[in-house]
Amino acid sequence: MTKAATEKDRLVETLVEAGVSRAVARKAEILSWSKDDPRANERVHAATNTLLLDLLRADDVGKCIHVTGGARALTDPFHRQICEEMQTDDKAPFQVLYHVPDSVARDGWGVVKWNLNNWERKGFLDWKQKLRTLRMIGKKAVDLKAFDERSKIQFSVFGHRYAQVQGQHGDQDPAKYVWLIRSESVNGLLSASAETDLTKSADVDESVFSEVVSTIFSNSARAILKKISSASTISREDILSDKVFEMIDPNPGVTLEALRVISFVSSNERGNLMLTDDGAEFYRAT
């Protein structure tokens, strides 16, 4: 059996596990694929995003759905660009089915913190990319839906006849087998499966992502960063009791929480506040 045939067989078995018939799966055309190697995965993701952008500009992007565990595609600058262009062109946004624990409220800052902690395990390029991801979500350039797909085959469908399919993997695995394929039949079957799960999903309030970003860029946030930066040691109580904040912020505790959520402020072993490296750089930049 040739190497190419082996990879096609692996794709077929993956699609069968996702609910596609073997006969339909065998007819799928592989446009790009990679083994479970991070750099090779990036190459397939780039090919997928390039195809998406071409389809968008040809007005042929179709209905777009991500069925994913951690929604880490949203941290990819290229993919964010596409999502924002879809919104600019008044196209329906990517619907994103992904895991949010039942213990995390979908309509509060806890869901923002959960996402950031989850995404940072594989890393943002820098804090600017982190903020851009939150801003993109807050603008509702994607439609977030909570539904646990981690034990299922994960995929994305778009362009009426295209899909990116991922081999079975753990949610924290650094890489997985990935295929970019063309098949109207596979797209239709996977889309129908995703639509079924969308009816079972819980809505995630994207506006809370925007709230965190706007709070971080407030005058009060800058004042808090300045005070922490200039103090040798300072507690949360020192910040909250400062009369200066009464004039610019009715609830500085909320502002401080936003800075913690974005990991610009942390606590040392004594419980005193300190700027993280990202927080210090953000403060200098703004």
C-alpha angles and dihedrals in degrees: 000000000000124000091246091051090050092056091047089051090050090051091049092052090048092051091047088053087052091056102265117133116250092239092055093042092054091058094056114115116227110222096174136349142174141194122240093290121123097224093045089049089054090055092055092045089052091050090049093050092047090052091047091052092049091050092048092053090047089052090241103109094118123185112340125204132168116204102191146143104227105009090229091155086081090068092058109102092212092052092046089054090055093048091050092047089051089056092046090051090050093244122151108268127246108274108222119204107192144146121279114165116245088239091064117081112232094213103050142065089270090079090053091051091046092052094047093049090048095046095045091063087077093031142241117243088240142323091279090062089048092055092044090054092051091046092050091052092044090055087057093240084146132036110229120208125180114225127134108244096155096112093046134076106275125218148152125228127198144138095044092271109036135088138172109214127193125207119239110288144151118265093247098041110127093225144001141186109284131188131189106204141177118219127128090202095051091045090052095049095045091045090053090050091050092048089055091053091047089062088057096045131103120235118246115213104235092189091076089067089057091048091057092049095047091048092051091054094048125114089244092056091051091049091051092048090049093050093049091045094053097043123087088209131359135167131216088250091056089056096046094046095050107118091211090072092056088071097050107025129033091197114027090168089070091050091049090050091054089054089051092048091055090044095241090124128038138164128251125224090279093052094252120138123255137170117251118225089261091048092051092049092047090050092051092046095052 
